[in-house]
Amino acid sequence: MTIDPAIVGALLGLVICVADYFVIGAVMERMTRERPSERLGAKTALNVARISQLVLFPVLGWFVGQTFAA
């Protein structure tokens, strides 16, 4: 039984994006703690980036896995 390379790529993308989600969340929390009023736009941009990565990284991993296996 072999594992589909596309699934492996998607799972690796998922692992990376979940780790990145928590790292960016910690950065956002630290920014809010240090200067809550100065960086409202940066906090919004980071939140959009970390949520979009939850979808984007597994999809890109799916295609990269297929490409490297071929």
C-alpha positions as CSV (number, residue, x, y, z in Angstrom):
1,M,0.0,0.0,0.0
2,T,1.4,3.4,-1.0
3,I,0.5,6.8,0.2
4,D,-0.6,9.3,-2.3
5,P,2.0,12.1,-2.6
6,A,-0.7,14.7,-2.9
7,I,-2.1,13.7,0.5
8,V,1.3,13.8,2.1
9,G,1.8,17.4,0.6
10,A,-1.5,18.5,1.9
11,L,-0.8,17.1,5.4
12,L,2.6,18.8,5.5
13,G,1.0,22.1,4.4
14,L,-1.6,21.6,7.2
15,V,1.1,21.0,9.8
16,I,3.0,24.1,8.7
17,C,-0.1,26.3,8.6
18,V,-1.3,25.2,12.1
19,A,2.1,26.0,13.6
20,D,2.2,29.3,11.7
21,Y,-1.3,30.1,13.0
22,F,-0.2,29.9,16.6
23,V,3.0,31.7,16.0
24,I,1.3,34.7,14.3
25,G,-1.3,34.6,17.1
26,A,1.4,34.9,19.7
27,V,2.9,37.9,17.8
28,M,-0.5,39.5,17.6
29,E,-1.1,39.1,21.3
30,R,2.3,40.5,22.1
31,M,1.7,43.5,19.9
32,T,-1.6,44.1,21.5
33,R,-0.1,43.9,25.0
34,E,2.8,46.3,24.2
35,R,1.0,49.0,22.3
36,P,-2.8,48.4,21.9
37,S,-3.8,51.5,20.1
38,E,-0.9,52.0,17.7
39,R,-1.1,48.8,15.6
40,L,-4.8,48.2,14.8
41,G,-4.2,47.9,11.1
42,A,-1.2,45.5,11.5
43,K,-3.3,43.3,13.8
44,T,-6.1,43.1,11.2
45,A,-3.6,42.3,8.4
46,L,-1.9,39.5,10.5
47,N,-5.3,38.0,11.4
48,V,-6.4,37.9,7.7
49,A,-3.0,36.4,6.8
50,R,-3.1,33.6,9.4
51,I,-6.7,32.7,8.6
52,S,-6.1,32.6,4.8
53,Q,-3.1,30.4,5.4
54,L,-5.3,27.7,6.9
55,V,-6.8,27.2,3.5
56,L,-3.9,28.1,1.2
57,F,-1.1,26.0,2.6
58,P,-2.9,22.6,2.4
59,V,-4.1,23.3,-1.1
60,L,-0.6,24.4,-2.2
61,G,0.8,21.3,-0.5
62,W,-1.6,19.1,-2.4
63,F,-0.3,20.5,-5.7
64,V,3.3,20.5,-4.7
65,G,3.1,16.9,-3.6
66,Q,1.7,15.9,-6.9
67,T,4.4,17.8,-8.8
68,F,7.3,16.4,-6.9
69,A,6.0,12.8,-7.3
70,A,5.7,13.1,-11.0
